[in-house]
């Protein structure tokens, strides 16, 4: 009998272990702790991330192609404008073509005029040797002796007429 009790005890323990494993598995699936599902979810996320990286790479490759096309179009426009300038602009104004040809740009510049040909600006020029120009620092200020002569000239009409003639 004692031997039967040990065999029965071992069978009951094995059955309990199997039942515990089954119940544990069912319980973990009910709680969302499915390791196989987590692995599938991880694989899906990896695929999505890889797809995203591929999309970003394709986007930047396409952007590079478009910028290259833009640069080529810009170069084409620049060449067109240079050709038009060569055809339409007078030769003396073609500085860029002169630089490319290695010509001296001083030859293209208008001749420098002599400074002897220029007069002083009219605003600075004096009317008579005693008068000052309108932009002079002393313009509009009268001296004490000039103020006294101005009051005398107001009293003497002949002196006023002489001062108007001198202007």
BAFI-3210 file (N, C-alpha, C; in Angstrom, 3 decimals, decimal comma, padded with zeros to 6 digits):
// residues 167
n [1|2|3|4|5|6|7|8|9|10|11|12|13|14|15|16|17|18|19|20|21|22|23|24|25|26|27|28|29|30|31|32|33|34|35|36|37|38|39|40|41|42|43|44|45|46|47|48|49|50|51|52|53|54|55|56|57|58|59|60|61|62|63|64|65|66|67|68|69|70|71|72|73|74|75|76|77|78|79|80|81|82|83|84|85|86|87|88|89|90|91|92|93|94|95|96|97|98|99|100|101|102|103|104|105|106|107|108|109|110|111|112|113|114|115|116|117|118|119|120|121|122|123|124|125|126|127|128|129|130|131|132|133|134|135|136|137|138|139|140|141|142|143|144|145|146|147|148|149|150|151|152|153|154|155|156|157|158|159|160|161|162|163|164|165|166|167]
n.u [000,796|001,878|003,550|001,827|000,718|002,868|003,222|000,774|000,908|003,017|001,938|-000,228|001,123|002,474|000,268|-000,801|001,236|001,187|-001,432|-001,139|000,713|-000,770|-002,926|-001,473|-000,482|-002,909|-003,796|-001,784|-002,148|-004,657|-004,079|-002,518|000,143|001,448|004,120|004,794|003,109|004,165|006,621|005,865|004,726|006,980|008,526|006,872|007,021|009,735|009,826|008,187|009,729|012,019|010,892|010,168|012,710|013,660|011,855|012,558|015,189|014,723|013,264|015,195|017,038|015,512|015,120|017,744|018,151|016,289|017,370|019,787|018,775|017,644|019,981|021,194|019,308|019,552|022,191|021,817|020,079|021,783|023,785|022,225|021,531|024,080|024,775|022,787|023,518|026,006|025,182|023,396|024,336|026,360|029,785|031,589|030,547|030,806|031,949|032,300|032,905|035,243|036,867|037,014|038,387|040,790|041,466|042,583|040,803|040,855|041,041|038,450|037,083|035,591|037,351|039,339|038,524|040,101|040,929|041,121|039,165|036,861|034,697|034,225|031,480|028,380|027,008|028,937|030,386|031,478|029,680|030,585|033,845|033,641|031,296|029,867|029,433|026,303|026,465|028,472|030,082|029,795|027,658|024,816|025,285|025,937|028,433|029,379|030,236|029,259|026,532|026,118|026,656|024,586|022,352|022,870|022,682|020,028|019,023|020,136|019,087|020,531|022,861|021,783|020,851|023,288|024,366|022,635|023,214|025,783|025,404]
n.v [-001,172|001,127|001,607|002,105|004,459|006,200|006,190|007,114|009,628|010,797|010,749|012,460|014,864|015,275|015,549|017,859|019,694|019,773|020,712|023,196|024,434|024,613|026,212|028,493|029,368|029,938|031,959|033,928|034,589|035,725|037,956|039,406|038,835|037,473|035,967|035,236|036,895|039,350|039,169|039,088|041,607|043,193|042,536|043,583|046,308|046,727|046,285|048,412|050,602|050,237|050,532|053,215|054,409|053,814|055,299|057,905|058,053|057,774|060,110|062,141|061,529|062,100|064,823|065,729|065,152|066,948|069,409|069,343|069,438|071,983|073,533|073,036|074,219|076,853|077,377|077,152|079,326|081,420|081,159|081,709|084,400|085,552|085,090|086,629|089,144|089,424|089,602|091,763|093,985|096,890|096,850|098,332|098,170|095,657|094,282|091,848|090,039|091,182|090,767|088,001|087,638|088,668|091,304|094,666|096,385|099,087|100,230|100,111|101,884|105,153|108,084|109,817|112,961|116,181|117,862|120,559|121,515|121,788|123,910|125,569|124,484|126,174|127,015|127,518|129,502|132,869|135,985|138,600|139,828|140,558|139,341|136,293|132,775|130,865|128,523|128,915|129,026|131,408|132,606|134,698|135,792|138,847|141,333|143,581|146,122|146,053|145,911|148,425|150,003|149,165|150,197|152,881|152,972|152,525|154,863|156,509|156,737|156,731|155,287|152,789|152,145|151,945|149,707|147,739|147,717|146,756|144,134]
n.w [000,000|000,719|-001,319|-003,389|-002,595|-002,912|-005,696|-006,528|-005,427|-006,900|-009,496|-009,159|-008,600|-011,040|-012,769|-011,632|-012,169|-014,970|-015,357|-014,116|-015,809|-018,172|-017,315|-016,583|-019,042|-020,398|-018,733|-019,048|-021,741|-021,592|-020,092|-021,829|-022,098|-024,068|-025,412|-027,993|-029,473|-028,740|-029,937|-032,631|-032,833|-032,347|-034,596|-036,611|-035,972|-036,456|-039,238|-040,090|-039,262|-040,817|-043,345|-043,144|-042,980|-045,529|-047,065|-046,274|-047,218|-049,993|-050,376|-049,869|-051,869|-054,158|-053,719|-053,999|-056,722|-057,846|-057,035|-058,421|-061,023|-060,909|-060,591|-063,057|-064,726|-063,876|-064,707|-067,441|-067,896|-067,136|-069,117|-071,372|-070,860|-070,929|-073,599|-074,856|-073,888|-075,112|-077,762|-077,778|-076,323|-076,445|-077,512|-075,864|-073,366|-072,423|-069,978|-068,702|-070,785|-071,590|-069,376|-069,440|-071,803|-071,168|-071,531|-070,873|-068,504|-068,129|-070,582|-071,490|-069,935|-069,622|-070,759|-068,371|-067,075|-066,868|-063,839|-063,975|-065,597|-064,162|-062,353|-059,216|-057,198|-057,687|-055,398|-053,523|-054,577|-054,545|-054,621|-054,909|-054,153|-051,410|-050,495|-049,191|-049,963|-050,136|-048,699|-046,958|-043,741|-042,458|-043,617|-043,648|-041,179|-039,701|-039,218|-036,582|-037,463|-040,073|-039,550|-038,460|-040,674|-042,248|-040,938|-041,334|-044,072|-044,443|-043,570|-045,455|-048,656|-051,078|-050,571|-050,163|-052,731|-054,018|-052,746|-053,648|-056,361|-056,314|-055,736]
ca.u [000,000|002,746|004,078|000,723|000,580|003,935|002,929|-000,380|001,374|003,829|001,005|-001,000|002,037|002,690|-000,991|-000,919|002,198|000,654|-002,592|-000,621|001,323|-001,860|-003,622|-000,555|-000,469|-004,201|-003,841|-000,896|-002,789|-005,760|-003,489|-001,759|001,562|001,780|005,467|004,769|002,477|005,126|007,649|005,264|004,582|008,322|008,903|006,083|007,605|011,018|009,523|007,694|010,858|012,853|010,162|010,285|014,068|013,746|011,119|013,356|016,313|014,188|012,893|016,387|017,593|014,685|015,429|019,056|017,943|015,598|018,317|020,700|018,037|017,545|021,299|021,384|018,447|020,178|023,339|021,268|019,585|022,954|024,387|021,324|021,683|025,399|024,700|021,988|024,324|027,015|024,539|022,583|024,988|027,467|031,056|032,288|029,930|030,946|033,044|032,506|033,608|036,602|037,606|037,260|039,369|042,054|041,738|042,725|039,514|041,048|040,795|037,011|036,536|035,612|038,572|039,229|038,607|041,054|040,282|041,168|037,956|035,734|034,601|033,658|030,016|027,817|026,577|030,078|031,020|031,128|029,048|031,629|034,910|033,257|030,168|030,173|028,471|025,168|026,816|029,588|029,752|029,462|026,539|023,664|025,715|026,492|029,363|028,908|030,462|028,335|025,209|026,073|026,554|023,250|021,412|023,126|022,197|018,570|018,774|020,584|018,599|021,535|023,768|021,039|020,849|024,643|024,569|021,877|023,954|026,963|025,017]
ca.v [000,000|002,273|001,821|002,676|005,855|006,992|006,260|008,013|010,967|011,265|010,983|013,667|016,004|015,468|016,088|019,224|020,506|019,942|021,598|024,534|025,001|024,970|027,369|029,629|029,811|030,584|033,195|034,916|035,067|036,594|039,189|040,047|038,541|036,450|036,243|035,113|038,120|040,433|039,012|039,505|043,056|043,741|042,374|044,560|047,624|046,779|046,450|049,777|051,515|050,052|051,156|054,658|054,792|053,742|056,452|059,114|058,003|058,076|061,531|062,962|061,276|062,865|066,232|065,963|065,184|068,192|070,518|069,256|069,955|073,429|074,106|072,977|075,248|078,134|077,523|077,385|080,708|082,296|081,106|082,423|085,835|085,954|085,142|087,802|090,342|089,521|089,988|092,978|095,084|097,486|096,271|099,067|097,867|094,220|094,102|090,423|089,404|091,724|090,068|086,637|087,677|089,119|092,678|095,622|097,048|100,530|100,660|100,214|102,964|106,455|108,816|110,659|114,381|116,910|118,606|121,981|121,870|121,959|125,098|125,295|124,477|127,521|127,382|127,969|130,631|134,169|136,902|139,627|139,449|140,753|138,465|134,867|131,878|130,506|127,395|129,288|128,998|132,750|133,156|135,127|136,500|140,173|141,848|144,795|147,282|145,936|146,236|149,882|150,592|148,847|151,167|154,165|152,894|152,667|156,293|157,169|155,946|156,616|154,208|151,535|151,884|151,532|148,334|146,838|147,638|145,942|142,722]
ca.w [000,000|000,787|-002,636|-004,155|-002,169|-003,559|-007,127|-006,645|-005,109|-008,033|-010,609|-008,828|-008,755|-012,481|-013,309|-011,122|-012,917|-016,332|-015,249|-013,786|-017,006|-019,096|-016,759|-016,652|-020,442|-020,664|-017,937|-019,655|-022,970|-021,188|-019,579|-022,901|-021,948|-025,060|-025,910|-029,454|-029,971|-028,565|-030,978|-033,900|-032,781|-032,495|-036,002|-037,376|-035,735|-037,160|-040,668|-040,288|-039,128|-041,995|-044,443|-042,947|-043,355|-046,989|-047,590|-046,035|-048,155|-051,322|-050,397|-050,006|-053,199|-055,102|-053,485|-054,614|-058,166|-058,191|-056,875|-059,567|-062,178|-060,709|-060,881|-064,505|-065,310|-063,572|-065,599|-068,781|-067,930|-067,114|-070,450|-072,285|-070,613|-071,427|-075,064|-075,198|-073,618|-076,170|-079,011|-077,704|-075,629|-077,190|-077,079|-074,814|-072,076|-072,149|-069,025|-068,414|-071,892|-071,594|-068,329|-069,890|-072,873|-070,613|-071,928|-069,780|-068,315|-068,168|-071,960|-071,689|-069,113|-070,307|-070,413|-067,176|-067,407|-066,044|-062,750|-064,299|-066,329|-063,259|-061,516|-057,908|-057,268|-057,655|-054,065|-052,751|-055,256|-053,977|-055,563|-055,044|-053,228|-050,014|-050,157|-048,967|-050,588|-049,276|-047,845|-046,105|-042,322|-041,991|-044,390|-042,885|-039,983|-039,997|-038,213|-035,903|-038,316|-041,210|-039,039|-038,322|-042,021|-042,759|-040,364|-042,000|-045,446|-044,414|-043,426|-046,689|-049,783|-052,137|-050,182|-050,379|-054,156|-054,368|-052,278|-054,542|-057,639|-056,125|-055,679]
c.u [000,853|003,324|003,012|000,527|001,659|003,668|001,764|000,062|002,167|002,934|000,217|-000,115|002,272|001,447|-001,160|000,038|001,701|-000,534|-002,143|-000,009|000,251|-002,593|-002,754|-000,517|-001,758|-004,291|-002,962|-001,464|-003,917|-005,235|-002,687|-000,277|001,987|003,137|005,532|004,157|003,405|006,222|007,112|005,136|005,941|008,787|008,155|006,659|008,960|010,801|009,037|008,833|011,778|012,203|010,259|011,672|014,243|013,033|011,909|014,526|015,858|013,823|014,127|017,087|016,833|014,952|016,767|018,934|017,282|016,521|019,335|020,040|017,912|018,870|021,587|020,534|019,027|021,367|022,879|020,766|020,754|023,631|023,541|021,470|023,035|025,410|023,901|022,758|025,388|026,402|023,918|023,289|026,176|028,796|031,744|031,719|030,079|032,120|033,342|033,265|035,037|037,454|037,968|038,342|040,731|042,412|041,897|041,436|039,646|040,813|039,302|036,391|036,549|036,850|038,331|039,390|039,566|040,288|040,291|039,882|036,786|035,836|034,118|032,140|029,473|027,401|027,729|030,697|030,559|030,534|030,026|032,732|034,529|032,161|030,648|029,102|027,391|025,494|028,028|029,139|029,318|028,297|025,372|024,024|026,291|027,405|028,823|029,100|029,573|026,924|025,061|025,947|025,191|022,226|021,613|022,575|020,684|018,204|019,131|020,130|019,623|022,513|023,099|021,026|022,229|024,899|023,792|022,586|025,160|026,633|024,750]
c.v [001,256|002,606|002,434|004,139|006,732|007,148|007,229|009,452|011,561|011,578|012,265|014,912|016,293|016,076|017,552|020,154|020,779|020,895|023,019|025,226|025,453|026,217|028,629|030,208|030,524|031,930|034,285|035,444|036,026|037,938|039,932|039,813|037,427|036,782|036,125|036,362|039,322|040,372|039,460|041,028|043,747|043,659|043,379|045,966|047,783|047,002|047,879|050,797|051,438|050,688|052,689|055,145|054,779|054,941|057,749|059,167|058,344|059,554|062,408|062,728|062,076|064,374|066,595|066,046|066,498|069,406|070,509|069,798|071,473|074,111|074,104|074,027|076,634|078,381|077,804|078,821|081,679|082,323|081,871|083,945|086,341|086,055|086,353|089,085|090,515|090,009|091,380|094,185|095,577|096,981|097,020|098,790|096,396|093,966|092,629|089,741|089,924|091,037|088,655|086,601|088,165|090,532|093,549|096,418|098,563|101,068|100,859|101,379|104,266|107,239|109,730|112,113|115,054|117,682|120,099|122,437|122,189|123,273|124,665|125,230|125,878|127,944|127,920|129,230|131,940|135,058|138,023|139,227|139,603|139,774|137,026|134,019|131,435|129,339|127,688|129,276|130,366|133,365|133,494|135,841|137,852|140,601|143,158|146,012|147,258|146,290|147,741|150,539|150,308|149,809|152,538|154,144|152,976|154,135|157,020|156,330|155,783|155,481|152,858|151,168|151,404|150,087|147,347|146,666|146,722|144,449|142,255]
c.w [000,000|-000,588|-003,540|-003,799|-002,813|-005,038|-007,351|-006,384|-006,276|-009,223|-010,354|-008,996|-010,228|-013,113|-012,859|-011,867|-014,340|-016,307|-014,931|-015,000|-017,993|-018,594|-016,815|-018,058|-020,787|-019,935|-018,570|-020,976|-022,642|-020,697|-020,652|-022,810|-022,889|-025,660|-027,426|-030,088|-029,841|-029,622|-032,330|-033,951|-032,955|-033,950|-036,885|-037,214|-036,436|-038,656|-040,962|-040,216|-040,344|-043,220|-044,357|-043,366|-044,869|-047,612|-047,417|-047,017|-049,565|-051,445|-050,613|-051,344|-054,252|-054,954|-054,122|-056,126|-058,596|-058,065|-058,012|-060,824|-062,100|-061,032|-062,379|-065,206|-065,063|-064,499|-067,018|-068,921|-067,956|-068,479|-071,458|-072,111|-071,099|-072,942|-075,521|-074,969|-074,685|-077,475|-078,944|-077,094|-076,450|-076,642|-075,937|-073,433|-071,686|-071,221|-068,788|-069,540|-071,981|-070,526|-068,774|-070,966|-072,382|-071,030|-070,694|-069,671|-068,329|-069,575|-072,222|-070,927|-069,896|-069,877|-069,222|-067,585|-066,433|-064,984|-063,027|-064,976|-065,403|-062,505|-060,154|-058,052|-057,047|-056,248|-053,219|-053,349|-054,637|-055,054|-055,910|-054,070|-051,763|-049,586|-049,951|-049,655|-049,611|-048,355|-046,960|-044,654|-041,813|-042,751|-043,475|-041,596|-040,399|-038,859|-037,663|-036,805|-039,547|-040,775|-038,895|-039,684|-042,635|-042,199|-040,985|-043,411|-045,501|-044,276|-044,707|-047,883|-050,887|-051,841|-050,398|-051,857|-054,598|-053,937|-053,128|-055,862|-057,489|-056,053|-057,064]
res [x|x|x|x|x|x|x|x|x|x|x|x|x|x|x|x|x|x|x|x|x|x|x|x|x|x|x|x|x|x|x|x|x|x|x|x|x|x|x|x|x|x|x|x|x|x|x|x|x|x|x|x|x|x|x|x|x|x|x|x|x|x|x|x|x|x|x|x|x|x|x|x|x|x|x|x|x|x|x|x|x|x|x|x|x|x|x|x|x|x|x|x|x|x|x|x|x|x|x|x|x|x|x|x|x|x|x|x|x|x|x|x|x|x|x|x|x|x|x|x|x|x|x|x|x|x|x|x|x|x|x|x|x|x|x|x|x|x|x|x|x|x|x|x|x|x|x|x|x|x|x|x|x|x|x|x|x|x|x|x|x|x|x|x|x|x|x]
***
